[in-house]
Amino acid sequence: MILTGLIGWPVGHSRSPAMHNAAFRAAGIEGVYVLLPVRPDRVEDAMRGLRGLGFRGANVTVPHKQAVIPYLDELSETARAIGAVNTIVVSEEGRLLGDNTDATGFWRDLVEQGIETEALKEGGALALGAGGSARAVAYALASREIPTRILARRPEQARDLVHSLAPHLPPTSQLEPHPWADLERLAPAAKLIVNCTPVGMVPNIHATPWPDHLPFRPDQILYDLVYNPRQTRLMRQARAGGARASNGLGMLIHQGALAWEQWTGQPAPLEAMRRAVSDEKC
């Protein structure tokens, strides 16, 4: 039996159990993925529990993506660069290996949607927020030399993100921190706009990080990492301006598939995972 799960606080809203358990069934693997609510003061205990209970691995979500790092035995290059872990693999010897599949999951979804790298290099990207999700998005884009600007309401957070990622990026990459006040100046020129904040997520579905008076262009792409609700107010704003808009379900699926493959050593049944997520009510 392959035991896996999701560590976070809270975790009850997650779509991951439906997705991963569907993958186990489709692949004919005896496995289970469970929710593991872990209080912020019990993270170290949870890491010991993964070993003691015989888990093959786990996903990690907020607010523990950075908190787990001191208790891991090894980090992948990507996790070290981003400074956050969303996937843990428990080796046969009981070593805890930390990885981050968010960046690659995000990029794979862009590719699957047919979004071309050259178009992004020409127009650049704008990331709203400077938290853990923004770090993964920024790494995915800037490591491919797509000019990326980070906007944060706390400018020091954006500066810290850029400073910590810089040593892990190509010398020719362009990653810049900006205060939130620069949004109206920078937004019109960006090809890709990524909302890395939780603004607009259930239950605050009428909220948006985007000013109503700031229009989108028809040739722009809006990617909202929020996927509950399926269509956020920000997505509606983008579509009203003729822009292309998508939510974060694709990223969820691809980052989950990458983790599942590390736990099982088999190719992930993507279509089964996609159907499971689509069948879940958000």
Summary of the structure (lengths in Angstrom):
residues: 282
radius of gyration: 18.5
end to end distance: 29.6
largest distance: 57.0
contacts: 945
relative contact order: 0.15
helix: 43%
strand: 19%
